[in-house]
């Protein structure tokens, strides 16, 4: 891909110079890749500023690299364009298609329930990721690629091209040639492309593709770089009026290769056209209206990308909850939830940390029932665990073996965009800062109402006040370096987990 970008730059008469920034190995970084997203954003910003360049092509792939690059480029203020690695193709296993990582979770849940033998799990592991590329489903990587294209920072039609498709290299060459012209023209610059209107369009697309919950955090951080705060009330209003149009895993049936062949983002944008701001412009200089008025090269496949008249769901895939347990908000991917659990009251079964969860979740003596609510504390941005993708709490093994497939699960953590279930995430304020989540005790009653967009802890105020006196402020886990900087300056999930000194907000608006 780098060589293809270089060819495009050279063909347009400019000089390409390849330079690296830190990258983020999604499954290897400790404590999490999210902790280092801001470090990568800082590296992108500083390297663009420090080096003698007139424009930049950013190549990203997995979850945190795309938002980190967009954040840094917006703040650096030089002409920039995005290219992504693209999703991998699917594998095959005993007559069915497999794609990382939703099918991985499905097979692992069945293995924990005793329905799949260990030998087959080993086979599945070798067939989940059969080509280069990011996850084969609508996980965070593909969601962020679609958001980057919707924002206008990528060439039209490029977000969903599979990693091993020849069009991926053609896209790199075209992007290189375009950025050479952008260098001569001195623009457009990212802050001229990423605007409140394009962010609103990106929110629409996120809801229509039922994308990753992680994208709510990343889009908030990207918006913060232009001084825009994501309004949760507006988010819910958009969700209630934006249909889910894409039938893909983890909430549907298809894979990203199907989405690309079916029309890709173009199909989604055309379906949403009456609800979009068509004045937004992209790096190629055209408005969204000009783009969507061009004739289609291929018809849109309605089996994968539905029409608004026959949507997968009449409502958007994600909502934000408020209430006494999450006064600063929490995110629920309702499209991935069990319908019967969207209105639910149950008894809390509390895990105070990741270590506590690992130690007790499969204990046969764990006091847990199928109608209980699993609660994980101290897994937010300021916690020692660095807001991991731990919100997808496993079903306790004794319940899984009894056939339980889903439970309401609540935490201040994140979850993978490839996951599914009735899972409440990003609870704000987080437990490490003494938020209401820290006050939950075993046996407390909790009520979830997706209809009312609320999550409430049903404990009287006097008892909560008493428990508050028992809470000790979280101490800084790190004495030096970047991790100390992170702990001291990271914002909440509602503000995108960016650093308070990197956003374009006035200081008195930071929360």
WOPE-V621688 format. One record per residue. N is the residue number from 1. RES is the residue in three letters. D_FIRST is the distance of its C-alpha to the first C-alpha in whole Angstrom. Layout:
BEGIN
n->{N/N}
res->{RES/RES}
d_first->{D_FIRST/D_FIRST}
END
This chain:
BEGIN
n->{1/2/3/4/5/6/7/8/9/10/11/12/13/14/15/16/17/18/19/20/21/22/23/24/25/26/27/28/29/30/31/32/33/34/35/36/37/38/39/40/41/42/43/44/45/46/47/48/49/50/51/52/53/54/55/56/57/58/59/60/61/62/63/64/65/66/67/68/69/70/71/72/73/74/75/76/77/78/79/80/81/82/83/84/85/86/87/88/89/90/91/92/93/94/95/96/97/98/99/100/101/102/103/104/105/106/107/108/109/110/111/112/113/114/115/116/117/118/119/120/121/122/123/124/125/126/127/128/129/130/131/132/133/134/135/136/137/138/139/140/141/142/143/144/145/146/147/148/149/150/151/152/153/154/155/156/157/158/159/160/161/162/163/164/165/166/167/168/169/170/171/172/173/174/175/176/177/178/179/180/181/182/183/184/185/186/187/188/189/190/191/192/193/194/195/196/197/198/199/200/201/202/203/204/205/206/207/208/209/210/211/212/213/214/215/216/217/218/219/220/221/222/223/224/225/226/227/228/229/230/231/232/233/234/235/236/237/238/239/240/241/242/243/244/245/246/247/248/249/250/251/252/253/254/255/256/257/258/259/260/261/262/263/264/265/266/267/268/269/270/271/272/273/274/275/276/277/278/279/280/281/282/283/284/285/286/287/288/289/290/291/292/293/294/295/296/297/298/299/300/301/302/303/304/305/306/307/308/309/310/311/312/313/314/315/316/317/318/319/320/321/322/323/324/325/326/327/328/329/330/331/332/333/334/335/336/337/338/339/340/341/342/343/344/345/346/347/348/349/350/351/352/353/354/355/356/357/358/359/360/361/362/363/364/365/366/367/368/369/370/371/372/373/374/375/376/377/378/379/380/381/382/383/384/385/386/387/388/389/390/391/392/393/394/395/396/397/398/399/400/401/402/403/404/405/406/407/408/409/410/411/412/413/414/415/416/417/418/419/420/421/422/423/424/425/426/427/428/429/430/431/432/433/434/435/436/437/438/439/440/441/442/443/444/445/446/447/448/449/450/451/452/453/454/455/456/457/458/459/460/461/462/463/464/465/466/467/468/469/470/471/472/473/474/475/476/477/478/479/480/481/482/483/484/485/486/487/488/489/490/491/492/493/494/495/496/497/498/499/500/501/502/503/504/505/506/507/508/509/510/511}
res->{UNK/UNK/UNK/UNK/UNK/UNK/UNK/UNK/UNK/UNK/UNK/UNK/UNK/UNK/UNK/UNK/UNK/UNK/UNK/UNK/UNK/UNK/UNK/UNK/UNK/UNK/UNK/UNK/UNK/UNK/UNK/UNK/UNK/UNK/UNK/UNK/UNK/UNK/UNK/UNK/UNK/UNK/UNK/UNK/UNK/UNK/UNK/UNK/UNK/UNK/UNK/UNK/UNK/UNK/UNK/UNK/UNK/UNK/UNK/UNK/UNK/UNK/UNK/UNK/UNK/UNK/UNK/UNK/UNK/UNK/UNK/UNK/UNK/UNK/UNK/UNK/UNK/UNK/UNK/UNK/UNK/UNK/UNK/UNK/UNK/UNK/UNK/UNK/UNK/UNK/UNK/UNK/UNK/UNK/UNK/UNK/UNK/UNK/UNK/UNK/UNK/UNK/UNK/UNK/UNK/UNK/UNK/UNK/UNK/UNK/UNK/UNK/UNK/UNK/UNK/UNK/UNK/UNK/UNK/UNK/UNK/UNK/UNK/UNK/UNK/UNK/UNK/UNK/UNK/UNK/UNK/UNK/UNK/UNK/UNK/UNK/UNK/UNK/UNK/UNK/UNK/UNK/UNK/UNK/UNK/UNK/UNK/UNK/UNK/UNK/UNK/UNK/UNK/UNK/UNK/UNK/UNK/UNK/UNK/UNK/UNK/UNK/UNK/UNK/UNK/UNK/UNK/UNK/UNK/UNK/UNK/UNK/UNK/UNK/UNK/UNK/UNK/UNK/UNK/UNK/UNK/UNK/UNK/UNK/UNK/UNK/UNK/UNK/UNK/UNK/UNK/UNK/UNK/UNK/UNK/UNK/UNK/UNK/UNK/UNK/UNK/UNK/UNK/UNK/UNK/UNK/UNK/UNK/UNK/UNK/UNK/UNK/UNK/UNK/UNK/UNK/UNK/UNK/UNK/UNK/UNK/UNK/UNK/UNK/UNK/UNK/UNK/UNK/UNK/UNK/UNK/UNK/UNK/UNK/UNK/UNK/UNK/UNK/UNK/UNK/UNK/UNK/UNK/UNK/UNK/UNK/UNK/UNK/UNK/UNK/UNK/UNK/UNK/UNK/UNK/UNK/UNK/UNK/UNK/UNK/UNK/UNK/UNK/UNK/UNK/UNK/UNK/UNK/UNK/UNK/UNK/UNK/UNK/UNK/UNK/UNK/UNK/UNK/UNK/UNK/UNK/UNK/UNK/UNK/UNK/UNK/UNK/UNK/UNK/UNK/UNK/UNK/UNK/UNK/UNK/UNK/UNK/UNK/UNK/UNK/UNK/UNK/UNK/UNK/UNK/UNK/UNK/UNK/UNK/UNK/UNK/UNK/UNK/UNK/UNK/UNK/UNK/UNK/UNK/UNK/UNK/UNK/UNK/UNK/UNK/UNK/UNK/UNK/UNK/UNK/UNK/UNK/UNK/UNK/UNK/UNK/UNK/UNK/UNK/UNK/UNK/UNK/UNK/UNK/UNK/UNK/UNK/UNK/UNK/UNK/UNK/UNK/UNK/UNK/UNK/UNK/UNK/UNK/UNK/UNK/UNK/UNK/UNK/UNK/UNK/UNK/UNK/UNK/UNK/UNK/UNK/UNK/UNK/UNK/UNK/UNK/UNK/UNK/UNK/UNK/UNK/UNK/UNK/UNK/UNK/UNK/UNK/UNK/UNK/UNK/UNK/UNK/UNK/UNK/UNK/UNK/UNK/UNK/UNK/UNK/UNK/UNK/UNK/UNK/UNK/UNK/UNK/UNK/UNK/UNK/UNK/UNK/UNK/UNK/UNK/UNK/UNK/UNK/UNK/UNK/UNK/UNK/UNK/UNK/UNK/UNK/UNK/UNK/UNK/UNK/UNK/UNK/UNK/UNK/UNK/UNK/UNK/UNK/UNK/UNK/UNK/UNK/UNK/UNK/UNK/UNK/UNK/UNK/UNK/UNK/UNK/UNK/UNK/UNK/UNK/UNK/UNK/UNK/UNK/UNK/UNK/UNK/UNK/UNK/UNK/UNK/UNK/UNK/UNK/UNK/UNK/UNK/UNK/UNK/UNK/UNK/UNK/UNK/UNK/UNK/UNK/UNK/UNK/UNK/UNK/UNK/UNK/UNK/UNK/UNK/UNK/UNK/UNK/UNK/UNK/UNK/UNK/UNK/UNK/UNK/UNK/UNK/UNK/UNK/UNK/UNK/UNK/UNK/UNK/UNK/UNK}
d_first->{0/4/5/5/6/9/10/11/13/14/15/17/19/18/17/13/14/12/14/14/16/18/16/18/19/20/23/23/24/28/30/27/23/25/27/24/22/25/24/20/21/24/21/19/22/23/20/20/24/24/22/23/20/21/18/15/11/11/8/11/12/15/18/19/16/16/19/19/17/19/22/21/20/23/25/24/24/22/20/17/14/12/9/9/8/11/14/15/17/21/23/27/30/33/33/31/27/26/23/22/24/27/28/28/30/33/33/34/36/38/38/40/42/43/42/39/40/38/37/35/33/32/31/29/27/26/25/23/20/19/15/12/12/14/18/19/22/22/22/21/17/18/21/19/16/19/21/18/18/22/22/20/17/15/15/18/17/13/14/15/13/13/10/10/11/11/11/8/6/9/9/6/8/11/11/10/14/15/15/16/19/20/20/23/24/24/23/23/23/22/26/26/24/25/29/31/31/27/28/30/28/26/29/30/27/27/30/30/27/29/26/26/29/26/25/28/28/25/26/29/27/25/28/30/28/30/33/33/34/34/37/38/41/38/36/38/40/36/36/39/39/35/35/32/31/28/29/27/27/28/31/31/30/26/23/20/19/22/22/19/21/24/23/21/21/23/26/26/27/29/31/31/32/36/35/32/32/31/31/28/25/22/19/20/23/25/27/27/30/28/25/28/30/28/29/26/24/25/28/28/29/31/31/28/28/32/34/36/39/38/36/35/37/39/38/34/33/33/36/38/41/44/47/49/46/43/45/42/40/38/35/36/34/37/35/34/37/41/43/46/45/44/47/48/51/51/52/49/48/47/44/45/41/38/41/44/42/40/44/46/44/45/48/51/53/51/53/50/51/49/50/49/46/44/43/41/42/40/37/36/34/37/37/37/34/32/32/30/29/33/34/34/37/38/41/44/44/48/47/44/46/48/46/45/41/41/43/42/40/40/39/37/34/31/30/26/25/25/29/32/36/38/37/38/35/35/39/40/41/40/43/42/43/46/45/47/45/47/50/49/52/52/54/53/53/50/49/46/46/43/46/47/44/45/45/49/50/54/56/58/58/61/59/56/57/59/55/54/56/55/51/50/48/44/44/41/40/38/40/37/34/31/32/36/34/32/36/38/35/33/34/35/33/35/33/30/30/29/31/34/34/30/31/33/36/39/40/43/41/39/40}
END
